[in-house]
């Protein structure tokens, strides 16, 4: 298997092929909250050369894709705006700063950087791990909250969940427990391995399953910046709200990537 195919398989990307709702594109837009018009919800575009995982240096902040108020009351508009315009944007800026002098890495896509973390120069490895991970993680999280779509797993994803967890309720309970139990800042993931098996696991900081060759199917941010304005210390309430707002059509597309 050549290196390019390995990266595509591990990251779950078939660049330029499928129309999917994985990650908001719009390279170079750098748009802030409400860029698509308050109250508007637009379908996410082709997952192709402008998509987040296919981006190369200089990396760009994707457009929000829908209005920040579109998923209230699950997450408030202010938090969604700060999440995108401040936290996600900071990861993009920091990643570009870390790689500005690393010209040999400018040809690598975001997905390639994440899969190949161990081979990166030590002086930039931690910054790439944190900020390439943060870029990918936040883009997926925003996509998973796209308004509309299925509100429960169906099709092949639902069958896999029942196979590996016993029921959809058991899977969502595992995601909730993992998120509640994640010490400090991090994420909770439903992820698929190369054989199609689903597991739930938490990760610290901006670590991502992509770096381990797994495909994230659902990822929920449990950093305090994702929920504190509305929920304060009540992470459990936040997780319940987000789990009820997930667009499972997006998750199903993620499951079908591996």
DRENVOPA-94216 format. One record per residue (C-alpha): residue number from 1; residue in three letters; x negated, y, z negated. Coordinates in Angstrom, 1 decimal. Each point is the difference from the previous one (the first is absolute). Example, Ala and Ser with C-alpha at 12.3 -4.5 7.8 and 13.67 -1.06 7.14 Angstrom:
BEGIN
NODE  pos  code    east   north      up
NODE    1   Ala   -12.3    -4.5    -7.8
NODE    2   Ser    -1.4     3.4     0.7
//
This chain:
BEGIN
NODE  pos  code    east   north      up
NODE    1   Unk     0.0     0.0     0.0
NODE    2   Unk    -1.5     3.4     1.0
NODE    3   Unk    -0.2     2.8    -2.5
NODE    4   Unk     2.7     2.1     1.5
NODE    5   Unk     2.5    -2.9    -0.1
NODE    6   Unk    -1.0    -0.7    -3.6
NODE    7   Unk     0.7     3.6    -1.0
NODE    8   Unk     3.4     0.0     1.8
NODE    9   Unk     1.0    -3.3    -1.7
NODE   10   Unk    -1.2     1.0    -3.4
NODE   11   Unk     1.6     3.5     0.0
NODE   12   Unk     3.1    -1.2     1.8
NODE   13   Unk    -0.3     2.4     2.9
NODE   14   Unk     0.6    -0.6     3.7
NODE   15   Unk    -1.1     3.4     1.2
NODE   16   Unk     2.1     1.7     2.6
NODE   17   Unk     2.4    -3.0     0.4
NODE   18   Unk     3.1     0.2    -2.1
NODE   19   Unk     2.5     2.6    -1.0
NODE   20   Unk     0.1    -0.3    -3.7
NODE   21   Unk     0.9     2.1    -3.1
NODE   22   Unk    -3.3    -0.7    -1.8
NODE   23   Unk    -1.6     3.4    -0.3
NODE   24   Unk     0.9     3.5     1.1
NODE   25   Unk    -2.2     1.2     2.8
NODE   26   Unk    -0.5     3.4     1.5
NODE   27   Unk    -3.7     0.4    -0.1
NODE   28   Unk    -1.1     3.6    -0.4
NODE   29   Unk     3.4     1.2    -1.1
NODE   30   Unk    -1.0     0.5    -3.6
NODE   31   Unk     3.6     1.0    -0.7
NODE   32   Unk     1.2     0.7    -3.5
NODE   33   Unk     3.2    -0.6    -1.7
NODE   34   Unk     3.1     0.3     2.1
NODE   35   Unk    -2.0     0.2     3.2
NODE   36   Unk     2.7    -1.9     1.9
NODE   37   Unk     2.7     2.3    -1.2
NODE   38   Unk     1.8    -0.2    -3.3
NODE   39   Unk     2.5    -2.8    -0.1
NODE   40   Unk    -1.3    -1.6     3.2
NODE   41   Unk    -1.0    -3.6     0.2
NODE   42   Unk    -1.9    -1.1     3.1
NODE   43   Unk    -1.0    -3.5     1.0
NODE   44   Unk    -3.7    -0.8    -0.4
NODE   45   Unk    -1.9    -0.2     3.3
NODE   46   Unk    -2.0    -2.6     1.7
NODE   47   Unk    -2.7    -1.7    -2.1
NODE   48   Unk    -2.8     0.7     2.4
NODE   49   Unk    -3.2     2.0     0.4
NODE   50   Unk     1.3     2.9    -2.1
NODE   51   Unk     1.1    -2.3    -2.9
NODE   52   Unk    -1.7     0.3    -3.4
NODE   53   Unk    -1.8    -3.3    -0.1
NODE   54   Unk    -1.3     0.6     3.6
NODE   55   Unk    -1.2     3.6    -0.8
NODE   56   Unk    -3.7     0.6     0.2
NODE   57   Unk    -2.1     3.0    -1.3
NODE   58   Unk     1.2     2.7    -0.5
NODE   59   Unk     3.0    -1.5    -1.7
NODE   60   Unk     3.2     2.0    -0.1
NODE   61   Unk     3.0     0.3    -2.3
NODE   62   Unk     3.0    -1.6     1.6
NODE   63   Unk     3.3     1.9     0.3
NODE   64   Unk     2.5    -0.7    -2.8
NODE   65   Unk     2.5    -1.6     2.4
NODE   66   Unk     3.0     1.0    -1.9
NODE   67   Unk     1.1     2.8    -2.4
NODE   68   Unk    -1.3    -0.2    -3.6
NODE   69   Unk     3.5     0.1    -1.4
NODE   70   Unk     1.2    -2.9     2.2
NODE   71   Unk    -0.4    -2.7    -2.6
NODE   72   Unk     1.3     1.9    -3.0
NODE   73   Unk     1.0    -1.0    -2.7
NODE   74   Unk    -2.5    -2.8     0.0
NODE   75   Unk    -3.0     2.4     0.3
NODE   76   Unk     0.5     3.7    -0.1
NODE   77   Unk    -1.0     2.3     2.9
NODE   78   Unk    -2.6     1.9    -2.0
NODE   79   Unk    -1.9    -3.2    -0.8
NODE   80   Unk     0.2    -1.3     3.6
NODE   81   Unk    -1.4     3.3     1.2
NODE   82   Unk    -2.8     0.1    -2.5
NODE   83   Unk    -0.8    -3.6     0.7
NODE   84   Unk    -0.4     0.6     3.7
NODE   85   Unk    -1.4     3.6     0.2
NODE   86   Unk    -2.3    -0.3    -3.0
NODE   87   Unk    -1.0    -3.5    -0.9
NODE   88   Unk     0.1    -1.7     3.4
NODE   89   Unk    -1.6     3.1     1.6
NODE   90   Unk    -2.8    -0.1    -2.6
NODE   91   Unk    -0.8    -3.6     1.0
NODE   92   Unk    -0.3     1.0     3.6
NODE   93   Unk    -2.2     3.0    -0.7
NODE   94   Unk    -2.2    -2.0    -2.4
NODE   95   Unk    -0.4    -2.9     2.5
NODE   96   Unk    -1.1     2.4     2.7
NODE   97   Unk    -2.4     1.7    -2.3
NODE   98   Unk    -1.5    -3.3    -1.1
NODE   99   Unk    -0.6    -1.1     3.6
NODE  100   Unk    -0.9     3.4     1.6
NODE  101   Unk    -3.7    -0.9     0.1
NODE  102   Unk     0.5    -3.7     0.6
NODE  103   Unk     0.2     0.2     3.8
NODE  104   Unk    -0.5    -3.8     0.5
NODE  105   Unk     3.4    -0.4    -1.8
NODE  106   Unk     1.9     2.5     2.1
NODE  107   Unk     1.0    -2.7     2.5
NODE  108   Unk     1.5    -2.2    -2.6
NODE  109   Unk     3.8     0.0    -0.6
NODE  110   Unk     1.5     0.4    -3.4
NODE  111   Unk     0.9    -3.7     0.1
NODE  112   Unk    -3.5    -1.0     0.9
NODE  113   Unk    -1.5     2.1    -2.8
NODE  114   Unk     2.3    -1.6    -2.5
NODE  115   Unk    -0.6    -3.6     1.2
NODE  116   Unk    -3.8     0.7     0.1
NODE  117   Unk    -0.4     1.8    -3.3
NODE  118   Unk    -2.8    -2.4    -1.2
NODE  119   Unk    -2.1     0.9     3.1
NODE  120   Unk     0.2     3.7    -0.4
NODE  121   Unk    -3.0     2.1    -1.3
NODE  122   Unk     0.1    -0.1    -3.8
NODE  123   Unk    -0.1     3.8    -0.2
NODE  124   Unk     3.5     0.3     1.7
NODE  125   Unk     1.6    -3.3    -0.9
NODE  126   Unk     1.8     1.2    -3.1
NODE  127   Unk     1.3     3.1     1.7
NODE  128   Unk     1.3    -2.0     3.0
NODE  129   Unk     1.6    -2.6    -2.3
NODE  130   Unk     1.8     2.7    -1.9
NODE  131   Unk     1.0     2.3     2.8
NODE  132   Unk     0.4    -2.3     3.0
NODE  133   Unk     2.1    -2.2    -2.3
NODE  134   Unk     2.0     3.1    -1.2
NODE  135   Unk     0.6     1.1     3.6
NODE  136   Unk     1.3    -3.4     1.0
NODE  137   Unk     2.0    -0.7    -3.2
NODE  138   Unk     1.8     3.3     0.0
NODE  139   Unk     0.9    -0.2     3.6
NODE  140   Unk     1.6    -3.4    -0.5
NODE  141   Unk     1.8     1.1    -3.2
NODE  142   Unk     1.6     2.9     1.9
NODE  143   Unk     1.0    -2.3     2.8
NODE  144   Unk     1.6    -2.5    -2.4
NODE  145   Unk     2.2     2.7    -1.3
NODE  146   Unk     1.3     1.1     3.4
NODE  147   Unk     3.7     0.6    -0.4
NODE  148   Unk     2.4    -2.6     1.5
NODE  149   Unk    -0.8    -3.5     0.9
NODE  150   Unk     0.8    -3.2    -1.9
NODE  151   Unk     0.3     0.3    -3.7
NODE  152   Unk    -0.9    -3.6    -0.6
NODE  153   Unk    -2.4    -2.5     1.7
NODE  154   Unk     1.4    -1.9     2.9
NODE  155   Unk    -1.2    -2.4     2.7
NODE  156   Unk    -3.4    -1.5    -0.1
NODE  157   Unk    -1.1     2.2    -2.9
NODE  158   Unk     3.0    -1.0    -2.2
NODE  159   Unk    -0.7    -3.7     0.8
NODE  160   Unk    -3.7     0.4    -1.0
NODE  161   Unk     1.0     1.8    -3.2
NODE  162   Unk     2.4    -2.8    -1.0
NODE  163   Unk    -2.6    -2.6     0.9
NODE  164   Unk    -2.8     1.6    -2.1
NODE  165   Unk     2.0     1.6    -2.8
NODE  166   Unk     3.2    -2.0    -0.2
NODE  167   Unk     2.2     3.0     0.6
NODE  168   Unk     0.0     3.7     1.1
NODE  169   Unk     0.8     1.0    -3.5
NODE  170   Unk    -3.0    -1.9    -1.3
NODE  171   Unk    -2.2     1.7     2.5
NODE  172   Unk     1.2     3.5    -0.9
NODE  173   Unk    -0.3    -0.9    -3.7
NODE  174   Unk    -3.6    -1.0     0.6
NODE  175   Unk    -0.7     3.3     1.8
NODE  176   Unk     1.6     1.9    -2.9
NODE  177   Unk    -2.0    -1.9    -2.6
NODE  178   Unk    -3.2     0.4     1.8
NODE  179   Unk     0.6     3.8     0.4
NODE  180   Unk     0.9     0.4    -3.7
NODE  181   Unk    -3.0    -2.1    -1.1
NODE  182   Unk    -2.6     1.8     2.2
NODE  183   Unk    -2.3     1.7    -2.5
NODE  184   Unk    -0.6     3.6     0.9
NODE  185   Unk     0.2     1.2     3.5
NODE  186   Unk     0.5    -2.4     3.0
NODE  187   Unk     2.5    -1.9     2.1
NODE  188   Unk     2.2    -3.0     0.0
NODE  189   Unk     0.1    -2.1     3.2
NODE  190   Unk     1.9    -2.7     1.8
NODE  191   Unk    -2.5    -1.3     2.4
NODE  192   Unk    -0.4    -2.7     2.6
NODE  193   Unk    -3.1    -2.1     0.6
NODE  194   Unk    -1.2    -1.5     3.3
NODE  195   Unk     2.1    -3.1    -0.5
NODE  196   Unk     3.2     1.9    -0.6
NODE  197   Unk     0.2    -0.5    -3.8
NODE  198   Unk     1.3     2.9    -2.0
NODE  199   Unk    -1.3     1.1    -3.4
NODE  200   Unk     0.5     2.9    -2.3
NODE  201   Unk    -3.0     1.7    -1.6
NODE  202   Unk    -1.0     3.4    -1.5
NODE  203   Unk    -3.2     1.9     1.0
NODE  204   Unk    -1.8     2.9    -1.7
NODE  205   Unk    -0.5     3.4     1.4
NODE  206   Unk     0.3     0.0     3.8
NODE  207   Unk    -1.1    -3.6     0.6
NODE  208   Unk     1.9    -1.6     2.8
NODE  209   Unk     0.8    -3.6     1.1
NODE  210   Unk    -1.4     1.0     3.5
NODE  211   Unk    -3.5    -0.1    -1.4
NODE  212   Unk     0.6    -3.6    -1.1
NODE  213   Unk     1.3    -1.1     3.4
NODE  214   Unk     3.6     0.0    -1.1
NODE  215   Unk     3.0     1.8     1.5
NODE  216   Unk     1.9     2.3    -2.3
NODE  217   Unk     3.7    -0.6     0.4
NODE  218   Unk     1.2     2.3    -2.8
NODE  219   Unk    -2.2     2.4    -2.0
NODE  220   Unk     1.3     2.2    -2.8
NODE  221   Unk    -2.1     2.8    -1.4
NODE  222   Unk    -0.2     0.0    -3.8
NODE  223   Unk    -2.4     2.9    -0.4
NODE  224   Unk     1.7     2.6    -2.3
NODE  225   Unk     0.1     2.5     2.8
NODE  226   Unk     2.5    -2.2     1.8
NODE  227   Unk     2.6     0.2    -2.8
NODE  228   Unk    -0.8     2.3    -2.9
NODE  229   Unk     2.0     3.1     0.9
NODE  230   Unk     3.2    -1.9     0.1
NODE  231   Unk    -0.6    -3.1    -2.2
NODE  232   Unk    -2.7     1.2    -2.4
NODE  233   Unk    -1.3    -3.1    -1.7
NODE  234   Unk     2.9    -2.2     1.2
NODE  235   Unk    -1.9    -2.0     2.6
NODE  236   Unk     2.6    -2.8    -0.2
NODE  237   Unk     2.8     2.3     1.0
NODE  238   Unk    -2.1     1.3     2.9
NODE  239   Unk    -0.7    -3.5     1.2
NODE  240   Unk     3.6    -0.9    -0.1
NODE  241   Unk     0.9     3.1     2.0
NODE  242   Unk    -2.7    -0.6     2.7
NODE  243   Unk     0.9    -3.7     0.3
NODE  244   Unk     3.6     1.0     0.7
NODE  245   Unk    -1.2     2.5     2.6
NODE  246   Unk    -2.4    -2.2     2.0
NODE  247   Unk     0.7    -0.3     3.7
NODE  248   Unk    -0.3    -3.8     0.4
NODE  249   Unk    -0.1     0.3     3.8
NODE  250   Unk    -3.4     1.7    -0.4
NODE  251   Unk    -1.1    -2.8    -2.4
NODE  252   Unk     1.2    -2.6     2.5
NODE  253   Unk    -2.1     1.5     2.7
NODE  254   Unk    -3.0    -0.1    -2.3
NODE  255   Unk     0.7    -3.6    -0.8
NODE  256   Unk     0.0    -0.8     3.7
NODE  257   Unk    -3.4     1.6     0.7
NODE  258   Unk    -2.2    -2.7    -1.5
//
